[in-house]
């Protein structure tokens, strides 16, 4: 009987290891979940040597980004410099409105979730971070702070991506 339970435990452990490995290989290693962002809908990570413009964005404890509305051209690579002027941690996440809302629901369940993705940065109080992004499709790209409570308090904005002439 004891050998039977050892075999069951071994099978369960092998299954968990396999699941963890497949999640990692699928790119779900940031906090053990997938962000679900369809980066093609919002652009793609930019290259530092292709930055066309730098945009400074302040993140405050008033739960606001300044500016909260940004205009860029399709094809433009932007370096966002995000400065946290507050006393609490904030983050900047680019995505579709749908993706941001879905990710926010995940953040409410796992608030200590860590991120390491090119469309987002977490910034400690008094510090700055950067996101370099190439906007390749005309339309709206949303951004938000997805830390629990911040999104609901209105810490969001948008990038209007205009067609190139």
N, C-alpha and C positions, 0 to 999 in steps of 0.2 A: 504494500500500500504506500509506503514512504517513497519507494522508487517511482511510483505512478505520479505522485505530487511533484517530485523533482523533474520528471519529464514534462509535465504540464507547465511548470515554472520556466523551464528551459525554452519550450516552444513559445510561450508568451514573450520572453525576453528577446528571442530572435525576431519575432514579429515586430516588437517595438523598435528594435534597432533598424530593421528594414524600413519601417515607416519613417523613422527619423532621417535615414539616409536618403530616401526618395523625396522627402520634403525639402531637404537641403539641396539636392540636385535640381529640384524644380524651381529653386530660387526663393523658397519660403523660409529662409533662415533668419530673417530679421524678426526676432521675437516669436518665431514659430508660426507665422501666419503669412498669408499672401495679402498684399495691399490691393491687388486687383486693378491697379491703374493701367489703363491702356495708353501707354506713353505715345503711341502713334496718333492718338486723338488730340494730344496736347503738345506734341513735338518730341524732341529727344535730347538726351544729355549733350551739352555743348562742349567744345574744346577751348581751352584757355587761349590758344593762339588764334582763334577765330572770333573772339569777343569783339563786337562792334560798338558796344555801349555798356556803361556801368550805371546801374540804378540803385540809389541808396534807399533803403526802407527801414523805418523805425518801428519797433514792436514795443508797445507800452502796456503798463498794468491797467490802463483804462480799457484794455481788451480791444485795441484798435491797431491797425497798420496805418502808417502814414508814409507815402500815399496809399490809399486803398484801391485806387483805380489807376491803371498804367496802360499806356498805348505803345505798341510795338508794330513792326511790319513783319509780314510773313517772310521767313528766311533769315530773320535777324537773330543773332546769338547775343544774349544778354547775360551780363554778370550782375546778379543781385547781391548786394552787400546788406545783410540783415543785422541791424544793431538792436540789442535788447536794452532799452533805457529803463526798464523796470527792475523790480526786486524779486520777481518770480521767473522761472524758466518759461520760455515761449518757443514755438516752432513755426516754420514756414514750409507749407506743403503745397506744391502745384498739382492740380488734377482736374478732372471733370467734377461738376457739382455732385453727381451720383457717387463717384469714387470717394470723394471727401466725406460725404455723409456715411457711407458704408464703413470707411476707415475710422471715423469718429465713434461709431457704435462699438468697434473693436477696442478702441482706446478706452472707452468707458468701462469695459470689462477687464482690461489689462493695462491700467494707467502707467505702469513702469516699463512698458514696451520700449525697446531700443530700436532705432532706425539707422540704416546705412544704405540709403538709396539716393541716386543723383537728383531726384526731384524734391528733396526735402532736407532741412537742416534744423537741428535743435540747438538753441542758443541760451546759455546760462546768463543770469543777470549781469549787466555791465560788460558783456562780451559781444563779439560780432562773429558772423559766419557767412559763408557764400554758397550760392547755387548758380551754376552756369547752365543755361538752357537755350536751346535752339528752337524757336517757334516756327513750325513748318506749315501750319494750316491756319487759314483765316477763321476767325470766330472768337469765342470767349474761352479763356482758360482761367479757372478759378484758383484761388489760393486761400489757405486758412491755417490757423493754429488749432491743432486737433487734440491738444491736451485737455483733459476733462474739465468742462465748464467754460473753457475759452471760446469754443465754437458757438455754443448756445448764447454766450454773452455778446456775440456779434463780431468776433475776431476773424474776419474774412474780407476778401477783396477779389478783384478780377483784373485780368490782363486782356485788353481788347487787341486782338491780332488782326491788323488790316492787311488787305491784299497789297502786294508789291505792284508798282506801276510799270 
